[in-house]
Every structure is written in C-alpha cells, then in structure tokens.
C-alpha cells in the first residue's frame, strides 16, 4: 500500500515523524481499521512497525 500522508500517532515506531506521520514510501497493512470514534494504535494493523 502506498503511503500517501498516512497519519500515525505511534511514537514508539522508528518510522514515525514528529509523532504524527509515517516516513516510509510504502507501508504494509494487515487490515484496514474503519474506526472513527476511537484511535487504534497502528502496529496492530501496520506490518511496517519497527521499535525505535
């Protein structure tokens, strides 16, 4: 999946920039989260997560 301004608030990931976005050109997502009411931490869905 191409990374087009993906918002990510998972600061523990080494790809996280300024605590809000992902710096990878492409990201791998296991499943899409359609939640609008709760923020779910992306590592549950994002395979590109790497600990800092």
Residue pairs with C-beta under 8 A, 6 or more apart in sequence:
1 26
1 27
1 28
1 29
2 25
2 26
3 22
3 24
3 25
3 26
3 27
5 21
6 21
6 22
6 27
7 20
7 21
8 15
8 16
8 20
8 21
8 22
8 42
8 46
9 16
9 19
9 20
9 39
9 41
9 42
10 16
10 41
10 42
10 43
10 46
10 49
11 19
12 43
12 51
12 52
13 22
13 42
13 43
13 46
13 48
13 49
13 50
13 51
13 52
14 50
14 51
14 52
15 22
15 23
15 24
15 48
15 49
15 50
16 22
16 23
17 23
22 46
22 48
24 48
27 46
27 47
27 48
28 46
28 47
28 48
29 45
29 46
29 47
30 45
30 46
30 47
31 45
32 45
33 40
33 44
33 45
42 49
43 49
